[in-house]
Amino acid sequence: MRLLTLYCLTLLLTACYTFRGISIPAGVERAFVPVFEDNALSAPPTLALDITESLRDKVRDEARLVVTEEDPDIELRGTLVDFQVTAEGASAGNETAAFAKQNRLTVVVAIEYTNLRDPDAENWRSNFTESFPFDGNQTLASVQDEAIAFILENLNEKIFNRAFADDW
């Protein structure tokens, strides 16, 4: 009986491993995250590369996968779709103008997840959106570094959870 229990436990642990709600399919050890394509007209020139590097770091550090171009088991291909600032809520200005009470920077990325190891696995495509609100009296330039750091952290969390978390 003890041998049967040990065998079942071993079988269960080799089927996939889970750590902090992360579920990595059996046999997946390497991931490919190519540089994001930049289709956002007004995005800072390095934003696509910044998103790529931060997602690579998250996959490497939290999923414990080797990020490589050679013989990957999964691929996370991304496109920077949109980068825009919108005004929200108006406050009275003078007779000819109104001013925004709040601005919002929004970034949209499209992700395509492909399991290259298992052709029968469920692959997916999805858009992910994250925003950063800031006061209408501030310029984008004055908050851009903070806004982008906040947005990247939250976008990567959403992408990572969709790719590797059981409870998405």
N, C-alpha and C positions, 0 to 999 in steps of 0.2 A: 504494500500500500504506500509506503514511504517513497519507494522508487517511482511509482506511478505519479504521485504528487509532484516530485521533483521534475519528472519528465514534462508534465503539464505546465509547470511554472516556467521551465526553460523554453518550451514551445511558445508560450504566451509572450515572454520577454523578447524573443527573436522575431516575432511577427511585426512589431513596430516598437519604437521606444517613445515614451512620453515623459516630459519634464516640464513642470509648471504649466500644464494644460497644452503643451506643445506636442503635436503628433507628427512624427516623421515617417513616411511610408517605408516599409521594409526595403533594405538594400540601397536607400538613397543616402549618399555620402558627399556628393559634389553638386554645386549649384553654379549656374551661369547667369550673371546679371550684366548684360551689355549696357553700354552707355545709353542713357535715355535719348530718344529722338526729341528734338526741340521744335514743336509746332506753335508755341506761344509767341506771338509777335512782340509783345512788350516785356518779356521776361529778361532779367539780368543775364548777360552772356554765359555766366558760369553755373546758372541754376540747374540745368539738366545734369551736368557733371556732379554738382553737389548732391542732388537727389540720388543719383546712381551710387555714389560713394557711401552715403549714409545708409542706403538700403543694403549694400554689400556688407557694411560693418554689422548691421543688425542680424543679417542671415548668418554671418560668420560667428558672431558673439553669442547669439541667443539660440540659434538652431544647431550650432556646432557643426555646420557644414563647411567644407572646403569650397571657397569661391574660386572657380577656374574656368577657362575657356576650353580646356581639353577634356573631352569625354564626360560632359556633365550628365547628371541624372535628372535634374530639373532645370527649367529655364524660367526666369522672371524678366520678361521684356517690357520696357516701359516707354511711354511717350508723354512728354510735357505738353498738355493740351491747351491750358489757359492760365493766364496770369493777369489779373485785373483788379483795379481799385474801383469800388462803387461808393457813392454817397448814400447815406441812409438818414432819414429824418431831417427835416429842414427847421431851421430857426430863423426868426425874422432878422433881416438885415436892415436895409434902408428901403426907400420907395421903389428901387429898381432891382434889388437883388435879395436872394435868400441864401443862407449858408447851411452847409451840412453840419448836423450835430455830431455825426459819427461817420467815419469811413470804414470800409472793410476791404482788406486784401484777400482775394480768393485765388487758390491754386488748384487746378484740376490735372490729374494724371490718369492715363489709361494703362492698365497692366494686363499682360497676357501670361498666364501661368500654364506651363506645359511640363508634364511628367514624361521625360524622354526614356525612362527606364521601363515603364509599363504602358504600352499603347492602349490598354483597356481602362486606364485610370481616367478619372474625371478631370479634364482640363477646363480652364475658364478664362474669360475676359471680363474686366470690370473697370469702371471709372471710379476714382476716389477723389473726394473734394475736401478741402480744409480751408478755413478762413481765420483771419486775425482782425478783430475790430480795433480801431484806434480813434482817438478824439479828432473831431473835425478841424480843430485848430492846428493839428500836427500835419507835417508833410510825410509822404511815403519815405523819402530819403532819411528822415529823422528816426523812423521806426523800422526800416527795412531789415536790418540785421536781426533784430529781436523777432520780428514777424516771420521771417524765413526760418529761423531756428525753431520757433514754435510750430510752424506749419509742417516742416520736414519731420519733426519728431512724431507728430500726430498722424501724418500720412503714412509714415513707415510702420507705425503701430497697426493701423488699419490694414495695410497690405500684408504685413506679417501674420496678423490674426486670420485673415482670409486664407492665406497659403498654408499655415501650420497649426492653427488652433482648432480644437475640436468643437468649440461652442460658437462658431461664427454663425 
